[in-house]
Amino acid sequence: MTTHTTDDRLNAASLPLDRARHLPGYVYASPDFYALEKEKIFMREWLCIGREEEVERPGDRLSFDVTDEPLMLLREADGRLRAVHTVCRQCGTALARVADAAVRFVCPRDGIAHRPDELRALATAVWQGWVFVNFAAAPQAFDDFIATADRDFGFLRQGNCRLGDKLVSDLDCNWKLAVENLADIYHLKVLHYKSNGRRFTPDAVKIELNERGSYTLLYDSGPSTPDNRAHFPKMPWIADRPEEFSINTFLPPNVHLFGRIDNVHPFSIWPTSHETCRMICYHLFPTQCFEQPNFAEQARSYGAWVETTLEEDRQMIASLQNSMSSPRFSPGRMSSLETLVHHVINGYLERIRQP
Amino acid sequence: MPGYLYRSPSVYALERDRLFMKDWLCVARVDELPNPGDYLALHVAREPIIVARNRSGALRAFSNMCAHRGAEIATGAGNVTRFSCPYHGWSYDLDGRLTGAAYMNHAADFAKDECRLPPLKLEVRDDWIYVSFDENAESLERTAPDISRDLGVSGATRYRLADKFELTFDCNWKLLVEKLIASMLQAPSRSMSRARIAVRGHGGLSVLSAKEATTGAPAGDDAQASPTDDFTAFAFMPPNLCALARADHLQYFVCWPTAAERSRLLVYLLVPADADSGPAAAERWQRQRDRVRERLAADAPTGHRASVALDAALWHSFQHYAARTFAPT
């Protein structure tokens, strides 16, 4: 295995699209490369770990693992959010939570108990109801980080929405294969021709490529539901858009924001090992929808449809992962419909090549 | 052998590279692919492959790994006129050559005609299909022991597949191989306690029952000419094929690793081509299937009727296994 980031095989992915190849298998299969990603990406960048309403009341908390680094997001008595790195400050061991009313953590090695305010606080920021954390000691200014996504996706006003359904699914593939899969419009008319690709027209897309792998795609797939129709009213702030309105903004390193006429459903993808990942899909609906009869059931049906399309991907993507560790795998050339995948890959390469 | 040889993912990786990527491997019977377009997809130590019969009737083997992103283009078995990758629709003929790839016209210097799935070497012997990942592999004739002769079944008798089934195990593939060898050498047969064991290349073994051995004929020579009820011959061809001949049928066992601690056993039951195929025969093969399943599912064999012979045989095989798997690079 190699962690060389200037390998010719990596450079082949950086050529212009008409000459580019996909990344070599070791980028998706090597534990060494995974360690490099943790250091250069997940310990440096702003990461979207959940919704504000998941920790709405004082005392609410949300545990989360970023690679093998545990953290906890807490709503404090004064209403402020606090994210703490739940490892022992002496030995680095993951702390166990003490099962009592007060939130305390104990180190399994030295037995010392810690209050949250004794643990290392992580930088925290909120954008349109989304909670971001950053492990870096001197993180990039959050406003700079979020500016492009806010410009391109902000009009969907997720701050006026609430979480209606949350789907968590573990996949047998490296996290990047799942990220690329969501940017891959080339497979929509093939693998998903009966589901999300049924109305999609490859020639009617509008693409804006932004800095460091981020992009925004406007397309025409329509509501992501079994009958391809919206079951909630149009979101008032985009009522002038047609029903087939579809948008995808990629927020590197691991969040795909998807918008439809009646909801927003972002995906975040988290590495759980070098060859497995966890995908979380959130469905947000305008607050007024929550008054609708059968809201919960209807919202669940939106999540269930994502599960259906995800099942179409599951075996396929596991077979891709299997090939990534094969000595016989040779990365293929890219298609003209892989502009976004090419862009995402190059944003990734820029990150792992940074000093 | 020490326990880590049966558990370690790094040992498994070495075995994949140095045994399974080098040796001739028995993957199917020709009767499983009788018609043009018939194919079988399988995994060899995580390597996905396809064996297919092309339009002109020739058998071909190639990696089941799309030349675009590496997705498997086929699963299971079936009959097709071409393969189409379910991910992005790249299509291939029955020889593994790329025939179609949409939205690729922009790609500079993309020679579609030269793009294909990586081929494997393929040879057929006694109606068995063998493949090798090693493009420099010498012919099967030169490198592999002749199992059919060791079993005493080469010659005029043609066999057909009466039954094929699969068992999965939560154990390393080598335990299955050892269990099959041990169960053969410890068979509760009077004649087997005086079995004649011959060694073959790469750690292979040939075992002939005492009755045949005492006739003075070399192992396998015309043994099928007058089979008797207690005729038994056994052969092991490394890395993973064990075969057993009885008077009226053959059993082939192919032990495939699926992970360091998981394996998959394919069992083939063969009968002479002219053997009865009526309900009585079907019932008999069902009983045989149950017996094999019971025998393999039982705990490790106990008793040491042939312990010296068994130890010697396993020692011979292990020496070759270890020398090949752990040779310095």
Chai-1 contact restraints between the chains, C-beta under 6 A:
chainA,res_idxA,chainB,res_idxB,connection_type,confidence,min_distance_angstrom,max_distance_angstrom,comment,restraint_id
A,D18,B,H106,contact,1.0,0.0,6.0,A-B,restraint_1
A,D18,B,A107,contact,1.0,0.0,6.0,A-B,restraint_2
A,D18,B,A108,contact,1.0,0.0,6.0,A-B,restraint_3
A,R19,B,A108,contact,1.0,0.0,6.0,A-B,restraint_4
A,H22,B,R69,contact,1.0,0.0,6.0,A-B,restraint_5
A,Y186,B,H88,contact,1.0,0.0,6.0,A-B,restraint_6
A,H187,B,Y87,contact,1.0,0.0,6.0,A-B,restraint_7
A,H187,B,H88,contact,1.0,0.0,6.0,A-B,restraint_8
A,V190,B,H88,contact,1.0,0.0,6.0,A-B,restraint_9
A,V190,B,G89,contact,1.0,0.0,6.0,A-B,restraint_10
A,L191,B,P86,contact,1.0,0.0,6.0,A-B,restraint_11
A,L191,B,Y87,contact,1.0,0.0,6.0,A-B,restraint_12
A,M316,B,A71,contact,1.0,0.0,6.0,A-B,restraint_13
A,M316,B,Y87,contact,1.0,0.0,6.0,A-B,restraint_14
A,S319,B,A71,contact,1.0,0.0,6.0,A-B,restraint_15
A,S319,B,E72,contact,1.0,0.0,6.0,A-B,restraint_16
A,L320,B,R69,contact,1.0,0.0,6.0,A-B,restraint_17
A,L320,B,G70,contact,1.0,0.0,6.0,A-B,restraint_18
A,L320,B,A71,contact,1.0,0.0,6.0,A-B,restraint_19
A,N322,B,R46,contact,1.0,0.0,6.0,A-B,restraint_20
A,S323,B,M65,contact,1.0,0.0,6.0,A-B,restraint_21
A,S323,B,G70,contact,1.0,0.0,6.0,A-B,restraint_22
A,S326,B,E47,contact,1.0,0.0,6.0,A-B,restraint_23
A,R328,B,S63,contact,1.0,0.0,6.0,A-B,restraint_24
A,R328,B,P118,contact,1.0,0.0,6.0,A-B,restraint_25
A,F329,B,M65,contact,1.0,0.0,6.0,A-B,restraint_26
A,F329,B,G70,contact,1.0,0.0,6.0,A-B,restraint_27
A,G332,B,A67,contact,1.0,0.0,6.0,A-B,restraint_28
A,G332,B,H68,contact,1.0,0.0,6.0,A-B,restraint_29
A,R333,B,A107,contact,1.0,0.0,6.0,A-B,restraint_30
A,R333,B,F110,contact,1.0,0.0,6.0,A-B,restraint_31
A,S335,B,Y103,contact,1.0,0.0,6.0,A-B,restraint_32
A,S335,B,M104,contact,1.0,0.0,6.0,A-B,restraint_33
A,S336,B,Y103,contact,1.0,0.0,6.0,A-B,restraint_34
A,S336,B,H106,contact,1.0,0.0,6.0,A-B,restraint_35
A,L337,B,Y103,contact,1.0,0.0,6.0,A-B,restraint_36
